[in-house]
């Protein structure tokens, strides 16, 4: 049985992927250290010590 309540649907236009901020900069020791330091308050709130639960 064919549906009659909807007309033909237009195909959706192709989507462009959004840039990923993780890939904008290379993973270096310095960037990893900065990322780890930026998460210190979160680890403290979760009660982690040295990144451990």
C-alpha positions in Angstrom: 0.0 0.0 0.0 1.4 3.4 -1.0 1.3 6.4 1.4 -0.7 9.3 0.2 -0.5 11.7 3.2 3.0 13.0 2.2 4.3 14.3 -1.1 7.7 13.5 -2.4 10.4 14.5 -0.1 13.3 16.7 -1.3 16.7 15.2 -0.6 18.6 17.0 2.1 21.6 18.9 0.9 25.0 17.5 1.8 26.4 18.8 5.1 29.9 20.0 5.6 31.8 18.7 8.6 32.4 21.2 11.3 36.0 21.8 12.2 37.2 19.9 15.3 39.1 22.1 17.7 41.0 19.0 18.9 42.7 18.7 15.6 43.6 22.3 15.1 46.8 22.1 17.1 49.3 19.3 17.3 49.5 17.2 20.4 52.8 18.3 22.0 54.0 17.8 25.6 53.3 21.5 26.2 49.7 21.4 24.9 49.0 18.2 26.9 50.4 19.8 30.1 48.3 22.9 29.5 45.1 20.7 29.0 45.8 18.7 32.1 46.4 21.9 34.1 43.2 23.4 32.8 41.2 20.4 34.2 42.7 20.6 37.7 39.6 22.2 39.2 37.3 19.5 37.7 39.5 16.7 39.1 39.4 18.5 42.5 35.6 18.7 42.4 35.4 15.0 41.6 37.7 14.2 44.5 40.4 12.8 42.2 44.1 13.0 43.2 46.7 12.9 40.5 44.1 12.0 37.9 42.9 9.0 39.8 39.5 8.4 41.3 
